Amino acid sequence: MAALALVLYALFVALGFGLRSLIQFRRTGSTGFRGIARRSGSAEWIAGVGFIAAALLGFAAPVLVLTDSIEPISSLDSSVVHVLGIVLALLGIAATLYAQLAMGKSWRIGVDPEERTELVAGGPFALVRNPIYSAVLLTALGLALLVPTWASFAGLVGVVTALEVQVRLVEEPYMLRVHGDAYADYAARVGRFVPGVGRIGKPA
């Protein structure tokens, strides 16, 4: 299972970052990559560094298992859990790419405060405001179940935390500033990561 997890990690990176960036470059002349904020200690910097660290920890888990450095959690190391992990990971990878493509030319990695992109509210974005992140979380959960170790679940918690910081403290304020009432109306109707959950009430 550890070797399969590494293959799925590689597939996720190749499709979610490599292929999507290539498509974006061919469409717009830009890879869509805006990077991590240069000011260390900012919310975006914390989210970016935290996400990378969590992803590396999750990737390290199957490597550590393959080298017999750590053992899977015995109560979760079963065929049923492994199959569930495979299914969730594959669904998450497919959903990540689908949501990225649905974002069209507005797709970005990171936020440029000076840039204005179109507000996308159709397709998967009609169900949740951040379907790409929802799919990433599904992928991370699947991979953690595929190789259930303390490192896998620590990485999963790290990914959840980093995305919460990025969305709540960086992207939502940016979207409200750029799109104003249009985003406020959208956020009042549509959940953050799960349908109906995390809606933002409009200010009086």
N, C-alpha and C positions, 0 to 999 in steps of 0.2 A: 504493500500500500504506500510506503514511503516513496518508492521510485515513481509510482503513478502520480502522487501528489506533486513531485517536482515537475513532471511533464505538464500537469494542469497549471501549475504556477507559470511555467514558460509559455503556455498557450495564452493565458490571461494577459501577460505582459506583451506578447507579440501582437495580439488582436486589439487589446484595449489601449495600448500606447503606440506601438509601432505602426500597425495597419491604419488605425484611426488618424494618427498624425500624418501619415502619407496621403490619405484621402483628403484631409483638410488642406494640405499643402498643394495638392493638385487642383483643388477647387478655388482656393483663395490666395495661394502664394505664401501662406503662413502655416506653420505647423500647429498653431493654436496653443503652443506652450508658452505660458507667461511666467512660470517659475515660482519660487518662494520669495516672499518679500525680503528685500535686502536688509531691512532694519531688524537686527536680532532682538528677540524678546517680544516682537509684535505678535498679535493673535495669529496672523497668517503664517508667520515664521514658525511659531509653536506648532500649528496644525500641520504644516508641511514637513518639518523635521520629525514630528511625532508619527506621522503617517509612514514616512520612510523607515523609521526605526522599527515600527510595529510590523511593517511588511517584511523587513529583513529578519525579524525574530520569527515570524511565521514561516518564512522560507527556510530558516535554520532548523526548524523542528524536524522535518523529514531527513535532513542531512545528519542531524544528531542521532536519529533513530537508526539510520543506515550504518553509522559508525559505532553503534552500540554505546553511545555516550549517555543516552537517556532511554527510559522504557516508556511505552504507552501506558496510559491510565487503564488498569486491568478491567475495571467495570465498564469501560466504553470501548474496549478493544475487541469488537465482535463484528461478524459479517453484516449484521443488520445495520449497525452504525456506519460501517464502511460504505455499504451500498447507498445509504441515505446521504452520506458525505459526497459520494460521486455524483449523485443526481443533483444535489443542491449546487455543487460547484459548477457542473456543466450548465445548469439553468442560469446560474449567476453570470457566467462568462457570456453566454448567448444574450442575456438580458442587458448586460453592460454594453455590448456592441450595438444592440438594437436601440437602446436609449441614446447612446452617443450619436448614432446616425440620425435619429429623430430630431436631435438638436440642430442639425444642419450647420450652416456657416457660423452660428452663434457658439459652437462648441469651443471651450477653452479649458486649459489646465492652469489654474491660478487666476488671479484677478488683476487687471490693470485698471486702477482707479480713474484713469483718463479716457478709458475706452467705453463706448456705448454699443451694446449689442441688442438684437431684437429679443423681446420677451417671448419665449416659447411656452405655450400653454396647451398645446394639442398633443395627440398621441398619448404616450405614457405619462407625459407631463400633466395630463388632465386627471390622472389618478393620484400622483404624488408630485410634489414640487422638485424632488431630487431623485428621479428614478435611476440615474447612473449610480449614485451613492447607495441607494437601496440594493441595487444589483451587486455592487462591490461587497456590501455587507453579507449578502447571501453567498457569494463566492467564498468569502473569508470564513464564514460559518461552515460551509461544506468542506473546505480544506482542513479546518480544525477537527472536524469529525472524522475525516479520512485518516488523519494521524493525530489521535487524541492524546496530547501531552501537555504538561504545564506550559511549555513554550508556545504551543499552538494557541492555547486559550489566552495566554498573556498577550500574544500578538493580536488576537481577535479583539480583546478589550481595548488595546491600544488603537486599533483601527477605528472602532466605534467612537472613542474619545476624540481622536484627531478630526474625524468628520463632523462631530458635533460642534467642536470649536470652529472649524472652517465655515460651517453653514450658519451657525447662530451669530458669530462675532465678526465674520468677514463678508460672506456672500449676501446674507439677508439685508444687512445695513446698506451694502452697495446697491442691491436691487431696488430697495426703497428709495434711495437717493436718485438713482437713474430713472426709474420708471414710475415713481410716485404712486398715485392712486390706482393705476392699472395693476401694479404688483400688490398693493395693499388689498385690493378686491380679490385678486387671485389667491393670495396667502390666507385670506379669511375663508375661502371656499375649499381649498385643497390642503391635505395633510403634508407634513414635512418629508417623512420617509415611509410612512404607512398610511394608506387611505383613511382620511378622517381624523388622524392623530397629528397633533402639532400645528393646528391651524392658528394663525395669528389674528387676534381681534383687531379690527380697525380702530385707530384712535378717534376719540370723540371730536 
